[in-house]
Structure formats: structure tokens, C-alpha cells
Amino acid sequence: MLKIYKISIVAALAGFLFGFDTVVISGADQQLQALWNTSDLFHGSIVMSMALWGTVIGALFASYPCDIWGRKKTLIGIGFLYLISAIGSGISTDPYMFSFFRFVGGLGVGASTIAGPTYISEIAPASKRGRLVALYQFNLVFGILVAYISNYSLQNFGNEPWRWMIGIESIPALIYLIGIINIPYSPRWLLISNKNPLLVNKIYKEINQRSLSDSEIQNILNHDEQSDKLFSRKFIKPLILAFLISFFNQLSGINAFLYYAPRIFEAAGLKSDSAFLSSIGVGLVNLIFTMLGMYLIDKTGRRTLIKIGSVGYIISLSMVGLFFLLNWKGFLIPLFLFVFIAAHAIGQGTVIWVFIAEIFPNHLRAKGQSFGSSVHWILASIITLIMPSLLSKLSNPGYIFFCFAFFMVFQYLFVIFLMPETKNISLEKLSSKILKT
């Protein structure tokens, strides 16, 4: 069992780079706008959100290399994208060059949300699948925390601190590349792609200390219906589930907050230095409650965690909106923003990548993951694009938080009436169960 944890941790390091890459831009946000003297619209649509549009493209098309070349080779390619992006962004001389290399990094982020969870879900035993796939999310939030700490430490470093903030990502990208080369191929992908049970069993035994039985091999092969099309009536249920969980994930406002955390904290009355420090607090809360979510996900199940998170969202977002509208400055807004992060970490943050990776059959898992991830990232890109304009033009940011709270009421209803429980069921049985309902 130790072997499978080691392999899963290495694969999940793609999530660390995802988290670091996503949040590191928040430290450079206002420096870059001042340096290149760009409008709010240009800054939001080109400089800040270009990585997210790369993420959309990466998420849309990553299923193809995942299926053709395999999950492992795709994860290696992702490492190179992160490395090129970090170096190129750090040496950029204008907003267009910067945006191009951020776009390259975004391709890596989008592809990692497909390849990472898909790979781990396929090597994990059913009883530990939630916890192991959630390692991707743990690494993601750990990357967020490290990025916040890095931004705080480098905010006054050199003449142009933003170059160091962005460029330092090349170090973890190189470490990830060295580690990912040595992981094995996904046994399920190998079985479906080359129909070689002997090779598959050799790798599976290496990972799980046991061989696949003949019935397990046959069960996997029985789900290999290559003529199936993802966008068909047959798969309408998992498509709806993937769409809705991704839709609600972004309509909570999580990416808008992570990208503009220092700016939001300053709007709440904190000074610049305190805003950066509060961002580190966000990273710590995110990490702690993600660890709690990882501990609970295979015990209480996916639905319970999303319910808890939904209630936490509604309360925290409503309170933040109220305090902004009443113009209450001080510790109350940061306090409820921390509650918001805790609600996200224990609920949607822990569950989303696990759930999407579970609900599609083996031969369509990468494409299904791609669909859900694309919905997630398209919404994230749109919200990130318009946030600078909203924050500067709205008379009070409280209205934004009330809007996010409103959507979280519908997320709670989604969990109650539509979302199935997926814990402790093999991927093949789970796929059959969802398609029959």
C-alpha cells in the first residue's frame, strides 16, 4: 500500500503546480497593471485571465493525448509546459509576451486536471480511491499556500519583484518532471489500449501487491465499448452530473477570490502588507480543511462533504456581502472569507476532481474528465476576466458576494436531489449503476 501512496503523491504533484501557477499571479496583479499602465479591461482579459484561457484549451483537448499516448506521457508533457511557462513569464518584457507564456502554463493546468485525477483513480483500490485522488487537491492547495508565502517573501525582492514571484515556479516544475518519469503506466489504460493482461497484471501487482483476477480483467474489458460517443443519450446522466458540479464550483466565486485575494482584502480595509499576510492565512485554512476533507471523503462520502460545504458557502458569502454593504471594516470580513475558504476546501475542493473521475466508464473517463474540467475553466476564465471591472465599478463589492451565495443555495438542492454517492464502489460497478438510473 505504501507503493501506491508514493506513486499517487508523485502524480498529484501536477496539482501542486496547478495551485502554485493559479495563485502566484495574485502577487504580481497590481504590480503588472502599474508597470504596463493597462486598463482594467485589458488587465483582466489579457494579463490576468490568459492563463485561464490556456487552461480551457488544455482541459478541452487533454483527453486525446491521455487516450492515445497514455496518462503517464501526458503528465510528463504537462511538466514541460509548466517549466517553459515559468521561465518565459519571468523574463517577459511586455504584456503580450507575458500573456503568451502564461497561456502555455494554462495549457499545463488544464491538462493536469484531466491526466492527474484520471491516472490516480485508475490505479487506486475502491476503498481508498477518494483519499488518493484527493491527494491531487491536497497538492493543489499546498501549492496555493506555498505561492502565497512565496509572494509575501518576494514582494520587495529586487527592482521588479513580480519576475521572481512568477519565475520561481521553474524549481518545483523541474522537481516534478524528475519524479513523474519513474511512475508506471495506468493498468486500466494499458489493458484497454493493448489488451495485454500479462503486462497489465505485472504493473498492477507492483502497485497493489496483488494480481487482477480473471473476472476483474473481463469486467474492465467489457466496459471497453469503443464505438460509444460521450455526447449521446446513453451518457446524459454523468454529463449532467459533471456539468453541475463544475458549474457550482466556479459560481461559488472561489477562483475570483484566489486570483484577487490581496485586492479584496485591501477593499476590506487591510493595508497592502496585511493583505499579503492574510492571503497566507487563506492558504493555511485551505490546506487544513482539505486534509480534513481527505480524511472524511471515504468515510462520510462525497455527498455529505458537499452538503457541509454548501451550508458554509451560503453563511460565509452572505455575511461577507452584508459586512461590505454596511461598510464594516476590520477583522470580520477576513474572518468570514476564511470560513468561505474552509467550506470550499472540505466540500467542493476535496470532492470535484474525485467525483468527475469516478462517474464515467473507463474508455470515456479522460473525455468525461475533460468535459467537466472545461466547464469549470470556461466559467473561471469569464469570472476572472470581469472581476477587476466589477471591483472597480460597482459601488460596493458586497453585491458580488450575495450573487455567489444565491448560486450556492442551488448547489445544496443539487446535492439533495441529484448527486449520487460514489464511495467504496469499483469504477466499473459505479459506471453501470449511474447509467442504469
RODO-2510 file (C-alpha; in nm, 4 decimals, decimal comma):
residues 437
     n   res          X          Y          Z
     1     m     0,0000     0,0000     0,0000
     2     l     0,2961     0,2320     0,0592
     3     k     0,3876     0,1976    -0,3093
     4     i     0,0500     0,3222    -0,4291
     5     y     0,0707     0,6256    -0,1983
     6     k     0,4159     0,7133    -0,3338
     7     i     0,3008     0,6860    -0,6952
     8     s    -0,0162     0,8850    -0,6248
     9     i     0,1774     1,1624    -0,4492
    10     v     0,4161     1,1984    -0,7442
    11     a     0,1266     1,2103    -0,9947
    12     a    -0,0578     1,4548    -0,7688
    13     l     0,2386     1,6966    -0,7811
    14     a     0,0790     1,8139    -1,1060
    15     g    -0,1831     1,9573    -0,8701
    16     f     0,0859     2,1394    -0,6699
    17     l     0,1993     2,3178    -0,9859
    18     f    -0,1653     2,3855    -1,0757
    19     g    -0,2221     2,5553    -0,7387
    20     f     0,1064     2,7460    -0,7450
    21     d     0,0563     2,8636    -1,1037
    22     t    -0,3050     2,9700    -1,0428
    23     v    -0,2354     3,1849    -0,7361
    24     v     0,1171     3,3158    -0,7917
    25     i    -0,0268     3,5753    -1,0323
    26     s    -0,2207     3,7375    -0,7443
    27     g     0,1044     3,8737    -0,6000
    28     a     0,2027     4,0288    -0,9323
    29     d    -0,1504     4,1519    -1,0148
    30     q    -0,1275     4,5209    -0,9224
    31     q     0,2467     4,5479    -0,9963
    32     l     0,1880     4,4387    -1,3569
    33     q    -0,1046     4,6758    -1,4082
    34     a     0,1037     4,9676    -1,2783
    35     l     0,4143     4,8644    -1,4778
    36     w     0,2387     4,8426    -1,8149
    37     n    -0,0278     5,1059    -1,7343
    38     t    -0,3118     4,8912    -1,8673
    39     s    -0,6855     4,9464    -1,8324
    40     d    -0,8950     4,7282    -1,6025
    41     l    -1,0492     4,5533    -1,9050
    42     f    -0,7129     4,4831    -2,0735
    43     h    -0,5569     4,3759    -1,7444
    44     g    -0,8416     4,1376    -1,6631
    45     s    -0,8942     3,9968    -2,0143
    46     i    -0,5316     3,9681    -2,1315
    47     v    -0,2788     3,9784    -1,8471
    48     m    -0,4724     3,8061    -1,5678
    49     s    -0,7063     3,5669    -1,7478
    50     m    -0,4863     3,4495    -2,0380
    51     a    -0,3580     3,1566    -1,8300
    52     l    -0,7171     3,0562    -1,7693
    53     w    -0,7962     3,0559    -2,1410
    54     g    -0,4937     2,8292    -2,1840
    55     t    -0,6437     2,6151    -1,9114
    56     v    -0,9704     2,5917    -2,1044
    57     i    -0,7861     2,4733    -2,4185
    58     g    -0,5766     2,2293    -2,2159
    59     a    -0,8857     2,0878    -2,0463
    60     l    -1,0764     2,0588    -2,3759
    61     f    -0,8084     1,8648    -2,5629
    62     a    -0,6053     1,6788    -2,2953
    63     s    -0,8248     1,3699    -2,3264
    64     y    -0,6720     1,2977    -2,6681
    65     p    -0,3071     1,2584    -2,5548
    66     c    -0,4388     1,0838    -2,2411
    67     d    -0,6129     0,8209    -2,4538
    68     i    -0,3579     0,7954    -2,7360
    69     w    -0,0225     0,8255    -2,5549
    70     g    -0,1424     0,7351    -2,2065
    71     r    -0,1852     0,9166    -1,8767
    72     k     0,1854     0,8945    -1,7843
    73     k     0,3238     1,0535    -2,1028
    74     t     0,0630     1,3283    -2,0787
    75     l     0,1737     1,4033    -1,7221
    76     i     0,5350     1,4310    -1,8443
    77     g     0,4307     1,6760    -2,1168
    78     i     0,2476     1,8829    -1,8566
    79     g     0,5722     1,9216    -1,6603
    80     f     0,7467     2,0718    -1,9641
    81     l     0,4608     2,3180    -2,0164
    82     y     0,4903     2,4408    -1,6567
    83     l     0,8694     2,4774    -1,6854
    84     i     0,8563     2,6733    -2,0133
    85     s     0,5791     2,8970    -1,8782
    86     a     0,7614     2,9837    -1,5547
    87     i     1,0875     3,0787    -1,7270
    88     g     0,9190     3,2644    -2,0156
    89     s     0,6793     3,4621    -1,7939
    90     g     0,9600     3,5629    -1,5585
    91     i     1,1722     3,7156    -1,8381
    92     s     0,8832     3,8811    -2,0277
    93     t     0,9316     4,2387    -2,1475
    94     d     0,5725     4,3364    -2,2337
    95     p     0,2159     4,2241    -2,1507
    96     y     0,1789     4,0266    -2,4758
    97     m     0,4898     3,8146    -2,4195
    98     f     0,3877     3,7647    -2,0574
    99     s     0,0364     3,6597    -2,1576
   100     f     0,1676     3,4107    -2,4148
   101     f     0,3822     3,2267    -2,1610
   102     r     0,1032     3,2396    -1,9031
   103     f    -0,1186     3,0799    -2,1706
   104     v     0,1392     2,7989    -2,2082
   105     g     0,1262     2,7387    -1,8321
   106     g    -0,2519     2,7390    -1,8519
   107     l    -0,2363     2,4533    -2,1023
   108     g    -0,0469     2,2565    -1,8366
   109     v    -0,3007     2,3442    -1,5664
   110     g    -0,5960     2,2382    -1,7814
   111     a    -0,4320     1,9147    -1,8909
   112     s    -0,3313     1,8311    -1,5328
   113     t    -0,6970     1,8410    -1,4208
   114     i    -0,7608     1,5602    -1,6703
   115     a    -0,4476     1,3466    -1,6511
   116     g    -0,3815     1,3658    -1,2736
   117     p    -0,7212     1,2588    -1,1298
   118     t    -0,7785     1,0113    -1,4165
   119     y    -0,4441     0,8375    -1,3583
   120     i    -0,4820     0,8147    -0,9794
   121     s    -0,8455     0,6947    -0,9966
   122     e    -0,7381     0,4111    -1,2270
   123     i    -0,4586     0,2789    -1,0050
   124     a    -0,6436     0,3167    -0,6722
   125     p    -0,8448     0,0449    -0,4904
   126     a    -1,2119     0,1413    -0,4418
   127     s    -1,1807     0,1686    -0,0623
   128     k    -0,9080     0,4342    -0,0862
   129     r    -0,9891     0,5957    -0,4202
   130     g    -1,1409     0,9113    -0,2719
   131     r    -0,8441     0,9772    -0,0452
   132     l    -0,5857     0,9026    -0,3136
   133     v    -0,7490     1,1142    -0,5855
   134     a    -0,7949     1,3899    -0,3254
   135     l    -0,4139     1,3960    -0,2961
   136     y    -0,4322     1,5943    -0,6196
   137     q    -0,6466     1,8548    -0,4419
   138     f    -0,4202     1,8454    -0,1348
   139     n    -0,1192     1,9220    -0,3525
   140     l    -0,3202     2,1914    -0,5269
   141     v    -0,3953     2,3762    -0,2029
   142     f    -0,0418     2,3152    -0,0775
   143     g     0,0774     2,4815    -0,3989
   144     i    -0,1576     2,7724    -0,3283
   145     l    -0,0163     2,8124     0,0229
   146     v     0,3438     2,7983    -0,0995
   147     a     0,2616     3,0558    -0,3703
   148     y     0,1135     3,2934    -0,1122
   149     i     0,4181     3,2503     0,1141
   150     s     0,6487     3,2972    -0,1841
   151     n     0,4653     3,6140    -0,2920
   152     y     0,4824     3,7566     0,0603
   153     s     0,8536     3,6748     0,0897
   154     l     0,9394     3,8206    -0,2518
   155     q     0,7112     4,1273    -0,2546
   156     n     1,0088     4,3629    -0,2024
   157     f     1,2801     4,1489    -0,3604
   158     g     1,4812     4,3278    -0,6308
   159     n     1,3713     4,6075    -0,8610
   160     e     1,0892     4,4025    -1,0134
   161     p     0,9642     4,1534    -0,7508
   162     w     0,6983     4,0099    -0,9838
   163     r     0,9675     3,8436    -1,2003
   164     w     1,0907     3,6424    -0,9035
   165     m     0,7360     3,5618    -0,7902
   166     i     0,6480     3,4164    -1,1310
   167     g     0,9844     3,2661    -1,2323
   168     i     1,0450     3,0685    -0,9129
   169     e     0,7824     2,8169    -1,0289
   170     s     1,0506     2,6662    -1,2535
   171     i     1,2062     2,4955    -0,9468
   172     p     0,9035     2,2779    -0,8481
   173     a     0,8344     2,2174    -1,2192
   174     l     1,1804     2,0639    -1,2595
   175     i     1,1390     1,8511    -0,9431
   176     y     0,8019     1,7258    -1,0702
   177     l     0,9497     1,6297    -1,4081
   178     i     1,2243     1,4218    -1,2463
   179     g     0,9695     1,2337    -1,0326
   180     i     0,6998     1,1718    -1,2941
   181     i     0,9328     0,9919    -1,5358
   182     n     0,9564     0,6945    -1,2965
   183     i     0,5868     0,6224    -1,2335
   184     p     0,4250     0,3179    -1,4054
   185     y     0,1570     0,3311    -1,6743
   186     s    -0,2087     0,3088    -1,5706
   187     p    -0,3040    -0,0640    -1,5751
   188     r    -0,6608     0,0107    -1,6882
   189     w    -0,5383     0,2278    -1,9778
   190     l    -0,2859    -0,0394    -2,0770
   191     l    -0,5483    -0,3129    -2,0711
   192     i    -0,7855    -0,1143    -2,2892
   193     s    -0,5153     0,0140    -2,5277
   194     n    -0,3108    -0,3043    -2,5928
   195     k    -0,5200    -0,5905    -2,4455
   196     n    -0,2129    -0,7454    -2,2780
   197     p    -0,3287    -0,8938    -1,9424
   198     l     0,0193    -1,0279    -1,8552
   199     l     0,1847    -0,6860    -1,8759
   200     v    -0,1100    -0,5235    -1,7009
   201     n    -0,1007    -0,7731    -1,4139
   202     k     0,2723    -0,7219    -1,3712
   203     i     0,2230    -0,3460    -1,3246
   204     y    -0,0921    -0,3868    -1,1159
   205     k     0,0836    -0,6273    -0,8789
   206     e     0,3747    -0,3837    -0,8492
   207     i     0,1317    -0,1130    -0,7374
   208     n    -0,1243    -0,3071    -0,5307
   209     q     0,0686    -0,6175    -0,4168
   210     r    -0,1905    -0,8449    -0,5809
   211     s    -0,2918    -0,9522    -0,9305
   212     l    -0,6163    -0,8746    -1,1060
   213     s    -0,8490    -1,1751    -1,1168
   214     d    -0,9788    -1,3045    -1,4495
   215     s    -1,3235    -1,1697    -1,3668
   216     e    -1,1814    -0,8223    -1,2886
   217     i    -0,9907    -0,8187    -1,6183
   218     q    -1,3013    -0,9272    -1,8060
   219     n    -1,5116    -0,6656    -1,6276
   220     i    -1,2707    -0,3899    -1,7364
   221     l    -1,2672    -0,5172    -2,0951
   222     n    -1,6466    -0,5415    -2,1004
   223     h    -1,6609    -0,1666    -2,0400
   224     d    -1,4361    -0,1019    -2,3388
   225     e    -1,7086    -0,0171    -2,5895
   226     q    -1,5017     0,1936    -2,8252
   227     s    -1,7958     0,2762    -3,0526
   228     d    -1,9562     0,4764    -2,7703
   229     k    -1,9739     0,8535    -2,8079
   230     l    -1,9578     1,0638    -2,4918
   231     f    -2,2196     1,3112    -2,6098
   232     s    -2,5025     1,0672    -2,6546
   233     r    -2,8291     0,9900    -2,4786
   234     k    -2,6645     0,6935    -2,3053
   235     f    -2,4303     0,9168    -2,1036
   236     i    -2,6667     1,2053    -2,0310
   237     k    -2,6697     1,1343    -1,6542
   238     p    -2,2907     1,1504    -1,5945
   239     l    -2,2682     1,4516    -1,8303
   240     i    -2,5302     1,6406    -1,6282
   241     l    -2,3569     1,5488    -1,3012
   242     a    -2,0147     1,6596    -1,4297
   243     f    -2,1590     1,9842    -1,5681
   244     l    -2,3419     2,0787    -1,2490
   245     i    -2,0627     2,0054    -1,0020
   246     s    -1,8217     2,2074    -1,2197
   247     f    -2,0743     2,4877    -1,2702
   248     f    -2,1389     2,5294    -0,8991
   249     n    -1,7676     2,5043    -0,8161
   250     q    -1,6976     2,8281    -1,0022
   251     l    -2,0240     3,0041    -0,9165
   252     s    -1,9082     2,9918    -0,5543
   253     g    -1,6545     3,2604    -0,6545
   254     i    -1,3528     3,0573    -0,5451
   255     n    -1,1248     3,1384    -0,8385
   256     a    -1,2253     3,5038    -0,8379
   257     f    -1,1219     3,5195    -0,4735
   258     l    -0,7956     3,3268    -0,5147
   259     y    -0,6840     3,5414    -0,8091
   260     y    -0,7670     3,8719    -0,6426
   261     a    -0,7256     3,7904    -0,2718
   262     p    -0,4862     4,0801    -0,1870
   263     r    -0,7119     4,3253    -0,3763
   264     i    -1,0251     4,2004    -0,1936
   265     f    -0,8518     4,2180     0,1442
   266     e    -0,7452     4,5761     0,0681
   267     a    -1,1085     4,6578    -0,0220
   268     a    -1,1970     4,5202     0,3234
   269     g    -0,9710     4,7820     0,4814
   270     l    -0,6408     4,5973     0,5222
   271     k    -0,3127     4,7611     0,4248
   272     s    -0,1090     4,6092     0,1408
   273     d     0,1319     4,4213     0,3668
   274     s    -0,1509     4,2852     0,5821
   275     a    -0,3415     4,1833     0,2689
   276     f    -0,0480     3,9686     0,1549
   277     l    -0,0209     3,8191     0,5046
   278     s    -0,3942     3,7447     0,5122
   279     s    -0,3522     3,5632     0,1814
   280     i    -0,1111     3,3248     0,3569
   281     g    -0,3860     3,2675     0,6150
   282     v    -0,6185     3,1728     0,3275
   283     g    -0,3623     2,9175     0,2104
   284     l    -0,3282     2,7674     0,5601
   285     v    -0,7041     2,7367     0,6135
   286     n    -0,7366     2,5828     0,2673
   287     l    -0,4698     2,3237     0,3465
   288     i    -0,6047     2,2303     0,6924
   289     f    -0,9642     2,1789     0,5747
   290     t    -0,8540     1,9940     0,2627
   291     m    -0,6701     1,7493     0,4902
   292     l    -0,9896     1,7111     0,6933
   293     g    -1,1856     1,6526     0,3721
   294     m    -0,9338     1,3873     0,2618
   295     y    -0,9758     1,2091     0,5944
   296     l    -1,3572     1,2124     0,5673
   297     i    -1,4193     1,1527     0,1956
   298     d    -1,4033     0,7710     0,2084
   299     k    -1,5778     0,7609     0,5478
   300     t    -1,8729     1,0003     0,5209
   301     g    -1,8876     1,0045     0,1408
   302     r    -1,8852     1,2713    -0,1287
   303     r    -2,2445     1,3970    -0,0803
   304     t    -2,2036     1,4729     0,2901
   305     l    -1,8938     1,6848     0,2282
   306     i    -2,0662     1,8859    -0,0461
   307     k    -2,3661     1,9443     0,1849
   308     i    -2,1392     2,0758     0,4613
   309     g    -1,9543     2,2952     0,2138
   310     s    -2,2788     2,4339     0,0685
   311     v    -2,4057     2,5481     0,4080
   312     g    -2,0657     2,7028     0,4833
   313     y    -2,0679     2,8853     0,1467
   314     i    -2,4161     3,0306     0,1997
   315     i    -2,3405     3,1593     0,5506
   316     s    -1,9920     3,2976     0,4811
   317     l    -2,0673     3,4614     0,1444
   318     s    -2,3865     3,6200     0,2800
   319     m    -2,2035     3,7603     0,5826
   320     v    -1,9161     3,8988     0,3727
   321     g    -2,1696     4,0627     0,1408
   322     l    -2,3569     4,2106     0,4375
   323     f    -2,0417     4,3493     0,6018
   324     f    -1,9317     4,5127     0,2762
   325     l    -2,2757     4,6703     0,2303
   326     l    -2,2726     4,8004     0,5887
   327     n    -1,9179     4,9271     0,5303
   328     w    -1,7831     4,7380     0,8341
   329     k    -1,4044     4,7346     0,8130
   330     g    -1,1647     4,5287     1,0221
   331     f    -1,1359     4,1611     1,1074
   332     l    -1,4938     4,0432     1,0367
   333     i    -1,4672     4,0316     0,6576
   334     p    -1,1338     3,8414     0,6596
   335     l    -1,2786     3,6064     0,9246
   336     f    -1,5768     3,5059     0,7090
   337     l    -1,3568     3,4873     0,3995
   338     f    -1,1574     3,2253     0,5919
   339     v    -1,4882     3,0435     0,6660
   340     f    -1,5621     3,0587     0,2916
   341     i    -1,2253     2,9002     0,2113
   342     a    -1,2818     2,6301     0,4769
   343     a    -1,6246     2,5499     0,3277
   344     h    -1,4744     2,5202    -0,0185
   345     a    -1,1785     2,3084     0,0947
   346     i    -1,3824     2,0485     0,2843
   347     g    -1,6563     2,0325     0,0193
   348     q    -1,6125     2,1185    -0,3480
   349     g    -1,2341     2,1427    -0,3241
   350     t    -1,1948     1,7872    -0,1950
   351     v    -1,4730     1,6285    -0,3992
   352     i    -1,4838     1,7766    -0,7516
   353     w    -1,1891     1,6001    -0,9173
   354     v    -1,2644     1,2728    -0,7353
   355     f    -1,6311     1,2740    -0,8365
   356     i    -1,5795     1,3556    -1,2059
   357     a    -1,3062     1,0894    -1,2319
   358     e    -1,5478     0,8268    -1,0929
   359     i    -1,8699     0,8723    -1,2882
   360     f    -1,7579     0,7897    -1,6456
   361     p    -1,6680     0,4432    -1,7863
   362     n    -1,3016     0,3520    -1,8397
   363     h    -1,2794     0,4222    -2,2119
   364     l    -1,4538     0,7606    -2,1759
   365     r    -1,3055     0,8675    -1,8429
   366     a    -1,0488     1,1088    -1,9866
   367     k    -1,3075     1,2627    -2,2211
   368     g    -1,5611     1,2913    -1,9377
   369     q    -1,2999     1,4485    -1,7122
   370     s    -1,2183     1,6849    -1,9990
   371     f    -1,5826     1,7876    -2,0317
   372     g    -1,6281     1,8601    -1,6603
   373     s    -1,2956     2,0379    -1,6335
   374     s    -1,3716     2,2508    -1,9412
   375     v    -1,6981     2,3735    -1,7902
   376     h    -1,5059     2,4576    -1,4726
   377     w    -1,2334     2,6519    -1,6534
   378     i    -1,4550     2,8379    -1,9012
   379     l    -1,6537     2,9793    -1,6108
   380     a    -1,3328     3,0520    -1,4161
   381     s    -1,1953     3,2452    -1,7145
   382     i    -1,5090     3,4540    -1,7587
   383     i    -1,5330     3,5387    -1,3881
   384     t    -1,1619     3,6257    -1,3645
   385     l    -1,1889     3,8430    -1,6760
   386     i    -1,4698     4,0598    -1,5388
   387     m    -1,3623     4,0763    -1,1712
   388     p    -1,1261     4,3806    -1,1962
   389     s    -1,4002     4,5819    -1,3690
   390     l    -1,6631     4,4696    -1,1178
   391     l    -1,4418     4,5525    -0,8192
   392     s    -1,3618     4,8997    -0,9550
   393     k    -1,7038     4,9943    -1,1000
   394     l    -1,9531     4,8544    -0,8508
   395     s    -2,0285     5,0928    -0,5683
   396     n    -1,9871     4,8047    -0,3230
   397     p    -1,8335     4,4550    -0,3713
   398     g    -2,0948     4,3128    -0,1337
   399     y    -2,3349     4,2583    -0,4250
   400     i    -2,0867     4,0156    -0,5857
   401     f    -2,0743     3,8016    -0,2723
   402     f    -2,4555     3,7942    -0,2418
   403     c    -2,4717     3,6720    -0,6015
   404     f    -2,2302     3,3867    -0,5266
   405     a    -2,4303     3,2956    -0,2115
   406     f    -2,7505     3,2780    -0,4202
   407     f    -2,5995     3,0152    -0,6522
   408     m    -2,4837     2,8079    -0,3543
   409     v    -2,8458     2,7584    -0,2472
   410     f    -2,8984     2,5777    -0,5788
   411     q    -2,5839     2,3712    -0,5207
   412     y    -2,7367     2,2454    -0,1942
   413     l    -3,0525     2,1445    -0,3832
   414     f    -2,8391     1,9673    -0,6467
   415     v    -2,6741     1,7534    -0,3774
   416     i    -3,0077     1,6685    -0,2137
   417     f    -3,1946     1,5676    -0,5293
   418     l    -2,9441     1,4667    -0,7990
   419     m    -2,5951     1,3791    -0,6755
   420     p    -2,5326     1,0030    -0,6186
   421     e    -2,2934     0,8651    -0,3570
   422     t    -1,9841     0,7046    -0,5132
   423     k    -1,7706     0,5899    -0,2195
   424     n    -1,6401     0,2312    -0,1883
   425     i    -1,7683     0,1107    -0,5287
   426     s    -1,5400    -0,0148    -0,8074
   427     l    -1,5206     0,2132    -1,1119
   428     e    -1,6837    -0,0486    -1,3343
   429     k    -1,9781    -0,1147    -1,0972
   430     l    -2,0200     0,2579    -1,0364
   431     s    -2,0384     0,3323    -1,4080
   432     s    -2,3049     0,0652    -1,4573
   433     k    -2,5037     0,1926    -1,1584
   434     i    -2,5106     0,5537    -1,2820
   435     l    -2,6037     0,4586    -1,6383
   436     k    -2,8967     0,2454    -1,5152
   437     t    -3,0522     0,5224    -1,3013
***
